[in-house]
Amino acid sequence: MSTQMQYAREGAITKEMRVVAESEGLTPEFVRDEIAKGTLLICANVNHKNLKPIGIGVATRCKINANIGNSSLRSDAACELKKLNTALKYGADAVMDLSTGTDINKIRQVIIDNSPAPVGTVPMYQAVELVENVEDLTVDQMFGVIETQAKQGVDFMTIHAGLLRAHVPLACKRTTGIVSRGGALLAQWMNKNDKENPFYTHFDRLLDICVEYDVSLSLGDGLRPGSLADASDAAQFAELKTLGELTKKAWARNVQVMIEGPGHIPFNEIEMNVKKEVELCHGAPFYVLGPIVTDIAAGYDHIASAIGGTMAAFHGVSMLCYVTPKEHLGLPDEDDVRQGVIAHKIAAHVADVARGRPNARDRDDAMARARYAFDWPRQFELALDPDRAREYHSTMNPSHNEGPSNFCSMCGPKYCAMKLSQAALDKNSSQE
């Protein structure tokens, strides 16, 4: 089976590359060459039949991912389908199924069958459901789950292959230890079995599966910092260096790779973290959780994350993993998904405009014209969340929803700055 990277290196342009080129305003040849280098990837499992391909890389617009999935306390495929549809409606470019409860295969199949966006997973979450204690997991069980998910059509997988036994003691000095679920599970497995990370020692076996189904690797940051106190420490960067080593191994087998990045990072350290990833991981696309720039935004972590995400995307991060208001507090519901998606769509768009991406500002300029014309339907159409814009506006000015008016919604006709300026500017223009 040929992967997108292998096709690209052979000089071929696939239909997926053409779709990405058209959506990004790039040439198919440019997309092909970026994939061949590893600086852009198209997550496209051969078994994901209804996929609409996207490009993830610094040369394309910044993407956002929405995490969904059930928990051991709640298992409902219908609920996850609603969350998927909400995420897609409000602009998620990719989704990850992080289910940890029962009926995981069924829920994932429902998500894949109904998602035109790439679908990702963390296979370790399902593997641990097979045993009473994580240390009882066998290597065959772990890879059996990976192969099952690949056969189902999962487009990209988070594998914490870079967290080595030698790295674990570095986390002992931390305030919040190991906050990655996958990282903590593997640290426990290594500690109890007195063995190296099986995903590291059996990396070639992982690549065999990726090649067969064209699964992209999202090399996970099992030692990502979970607090500002732990940011940019020796543990984080030791793992990142190993991820760079594994990136080269994957590329040698024509397997596409993106690198997962830190969680909690002070605002002033974000640029340095992005540059460090580019250096150590050879320019592989960077996919970050947030980053969250303060530890005290409980209930509003989607805002803290969007602030960090804007800075990260401006400096070259290729995809932002959304954070919802429920982060650190509970499993998100549909409204949390909506808020998380919109917050990070704003972050990604702001960065695209700042980076001068082709046509990135067109929508903003169209919104400005619609506002000056008091064209409310057009404003709602252009808004990232048309439903919320229409809802807020209609509570004050229900008549405006039906068509253009001649004053704004906040000030009324007597004090509307745009109405007044139009009259003044029109008069001055006529006198010229």
N, C-alpha and C positions, 0 to 999 in steps of 0.2 A: 504494500500500500504506500502510495506517495503522499507526503505531507505538503501543506502550503509552502513550507520553506524549501523542500526539495524541488517542487515545481519551479519556484522562483529562481533557485540556483541553477536550474537547467535552462533558464531563459523563458519558461512558459508563463503565460498570463492566464490565470484561472478565471472562471465566472465570478468567484468570490472577490478576486482582486479588482475586477471591473466594477462590481457593485460598490466597493469601497471607494475606488477612484472617483466614480460619479458623485457619490454622496459627499465627498470631501473637496471636490473641485480640484482634484489632482489628476495627473496622467496615469494610465495603467502601468506604464513603464516605470514611473517613479515609485509607485506602490510596490511593484515587483522587486525593485532594487532594494528598497527599505526592508522588505521581508527577508530577502537574501542575506542582508547584513545582520538581521536580528533586532534592528531598532524599531520595527513595527511588526505586529502580529495580527493574524485573523484567526480567532478561536472558532473553529468550524469542524466539529466532529462529523464524520461521514454518516453517522446514524441519526443526526439531528436534521430531520427532513424539512421542517418548516422554518429553518433558520434564515434570518435576514442578516448577512454578515456585516460586521463593523470592523474598523481598523483601530487598533490601540497602539499609539506611539506618539512621540514628541512632534512628529510632522503633521499629525491630525488634530482635530479639535479634541479637547479634554473630555473623556467619557466619565460616566458615573455608574457605580454598581449599587444595587439594593439587595440587602440580605433579607431572606425570608426563611421559613421553615418552622416545623413544630418543635415541641420540647417533650421531655418525659412526663410533663404535667398536662400536656394538651396535644392531642393527635387528631387532626381533622383536615382531610384533603380539600374539602370545600372551602374552609377558612383560608388555607394557603393559596388556593386558586384566586380568591378575592384579593388577597394581598398582592399576588402576582399581577392581576389586572390593574390594580391601583398603581403599582409601581410603573407599569408600562404606560398607563394613561398619562401620568404626569412626567414622563420623560426618562425613566431609567434606561440606560443603554445595555446593561447586563444585569443578571440576577444570580444570586447564589442561594442554593438550597442548603441550609445549615441544620437540617432536621436531626434531632437526637432522640426522639421517642420511638414509638412503634409505627408499623406500616410505612417505613422509610422508603422502600422501593416503590410502593404504590404512589406515595405523595410525589416522589421525584418524577415518576413517569407522567403523572398528571401535569406537573410543571413543564417538563420538556415538550410534551405534546401540545401545550397551549402557549408556549413562549417562542416568538420569533427572535427574541434576543438571546445571545449566548447564555448558557446556564453553567454555573460553576458549583463545586462542592468541596468539602473537606472530608475525604474518605475515612479518616481516622475516627470521625464522630460516629459513623455507622459501624466500623470495625469493633469498637469498644462495647457495642451492644451485644456482641456475640459471646461475651464472657462475663463472669462475675467480677473479676478484678483485671485491670488493664495488663498487669504483668503476665497474665495467663495467655495473652494473645500470641499466636504463632505468626511467623513471617508469612506462611501460606495463607492464613486467614486475612492478614492485612492486604496482601496482593490480590486475593480472591475478591475482596470488596472493590478494589480499584478496577479490576477487570469487569466486574458486573456493572459498575457505574459507567465505564467506557462503552460497553455494549449498549447500554440504555441510550446513550447519546450525549453524555456530559461533555461540554466543550472545553472547560478548563478546570484543573484541580489544584487546590492548595495542598502542597506536600511540604511538611517541615523537615526537609532532608538536610538542612544545613546546621541543625542544632546538634552539636557533638557532645560526647561525655565530658570532654575537657572544658567545654563552655559553661556547663552547669554550675560549677563552683563560683564562677564569676558573678552569678546572679544572687549568691548568698549575701552579698553586701547591700542588696537593694532594699528599698523601702517597701515595695509591693511585689517582690519576687518575680515569678513567671506568671503573667496574666493571660497569655495565649492558652486556650483550652488544648489545642493540638500540641503545643509546646510542653505544657505541664504533663499531659498524658505520656508523651514520649520520654520526658525526663524521669517519670515514675517507672516506666518500662525498663529504661536503661539501668536505673538504680537497682531495681529488684532482680534483674536478670544478669547484671554485671556484664553487659554487652554494649557495643556501639549501636548508634541509631541504625535500624534496619533499612531505612530508606536511603541512607548514605552508603552503606555497605552493599546494598542490592540495587544501586541506582540504575545499572544497566537493565535489570529486569523491569524496572519502572519505564525506562525508555522504550523497551520492546512493546509494551502496551500502548504507549503514546504513539509510536510509529504506526501500529496496526490500525488505530482508529482516528488518527490525527487529533489527539488530545493535546492541548497546550498546557504547559506547566506554569502554575503561579507559585513560585518558590516562596514558601511561607516564612515569616519572621517570628519564630517561636519565642524569641527573646526580645520582642518589641517592648519598649518601656510602657508601663501602665500608670506612670505618674511623672510629673515634671522632675522630681528628684532623681529619677532613674534614667532620664533621657541622655542619649549620646554617650553611653557608658561603654566599658570594655566588652561586656557581654554582647551588647547589640552589634558592635562593629566586628567582633570576632565571628559571629554568625554571618554577617553580611559578606565578609571576605570569603567564607566557605561557599556562600551562594554564588559568588563570582566564579569560583572554581567549577561548580556544578553547571553553571550557565554554559561554559565552554564545552563541557562534556555533552550537554544536550544539543547544542548547535552542531557538534560533530556528527550527531545522528539525525540532523535535520528536524529536531523537535523545537518548537517555538517556546519561548520563555518570557515571562514577566516576573519582576521581583516585587515582593510585598514589603511595604515600609512601615515606619513607626506609628505608634498610637498617640501617646502623649509627648509633645515636644514644645518647648518654649518658642514663642513666635520668632525670636531672634536667631534660633538655631535651625530653622527650616531650610534656608538656602544651603547651609553647610551640609545638611543631611542629604539633600538632593544631589549635590556635587559629589559627595562621598559615594553614593550609589552608582552614579555614572562612571566614576573612576574604578571602583572595585568590581562592578558588574558589567563593564565593557559596553555601556550605553543601552543595555536591555531596558525595555519600557518599565517604568516605576509605577506601582499601584499602591496607594497609601490609604490607611484607615484614618481619616481625618486629614491631617493630625489634629488632635484636640489640644488647644493651647492654654487651657487652665483646668485645674482639677476641681474647681468649686462651682461648676455650672450644672449641677444635678437638676434634671428636668428641662434643661436648655442646652444640653450637650450638642444638639444638632447645630446650634448657633456657634458654639465654641469650635466645633469641627469645621464648619463652613468658613470661618475666619482663617483657620490654618490651611484648609484645602485651597483657598484662593491663592495664598502665598506659595504653596507647594506647586500648584498648577502653573502659576506664573513663571516659576523657575524650572519647569520642564517635566513635572509629573504627568503621566499619560492617562491615569484613571484614578478617580476618588471613590473610595468605598464610603457610602453614606453612613451617617450616625443619626439615630432618631432621638426624640426627646426622652425615650425610655432607656437610653444607654445607661448602664450601671444599675438600673432600677427594676427592669422587668422585660417580658417579651412584648415587642411592639404589636399594636393592632393596625387596622387599615389606616386610621387617621395619622398614627405615628409614621407609617410608611410614607404617606403623602407629604407630611411635613419634612421628613428626612430627605426625600427625593427633591422637593422644591428647593430646600436650603442649599443642597449641593449642586443642583442645576444652576442656581445663581452663581455659586462659587466658580464652577467650571466656565460659565459664560463670561463672567467678569475677566477671568484669566485669558480666555480666548481673545477678547477685545483688546486687552492690554498687550498681548503678544502680537497683535496685528494680523491675526489669521484672516485669510480671504473671506470677505462677506460676513465676518463675525458681527459687525456693527449694523448691518442692514436692518435688522429687526428693531434695534434701538432707534435708528433714524426714522423708521416708519412709525414707531410709537410717538416720537416727538411731533411728527406731522399730524397724526391723528389727535393728539392732545390739543394742538393749536387750533384744529378744526372742530373741536368738541365732538368728535366722532366716536361716541361711546361703543357701539358695536365693534368698530375696528380696534379700539383699545383692548376690549375684552379678548378679541381674536389673537392679538399679538402678545398678550400677557402670558408668562410662564404657567400661571394657574388661572385660566379664564374663569373657572367656577368661583374661586374665592374673590376675584376682582368684581365679578358681576354681583355676587352676594353682598359684599360690603357696600358697593355703590347703590344698589337697589333699596337698601334700608333708608337711605337719605333722599334719593332722587329716582323713584321708580319710573317716572315718565321718560327719563333719559335712556333707558334700556332699549327703547323702540327705535331710536334714530338720533341724528345730530341735534344738539341744542346750541344756544348761543352764549352759554356761560358755564363755568366750571362747577364742580360738585361741592366744593368746600366753602366758597366765599359768597355765592349768590351773584346776581347780575350787577349790583351796585359796586361791589368790591373786587370783582374778578379781574385779576391783573392781566390775563391774556385778552379778555374782552376790551379792557381799557387800552392796552397797548396796541391792539389791532386798530382801534379807532384813531389813536394818536399817529401810528405809523402810516395808516392809509392816508390821513390828512397831509402828513409830511411828504409822502410819495406823490400825491396829486399836485403839491405846490412846486415840486421839482420840475 
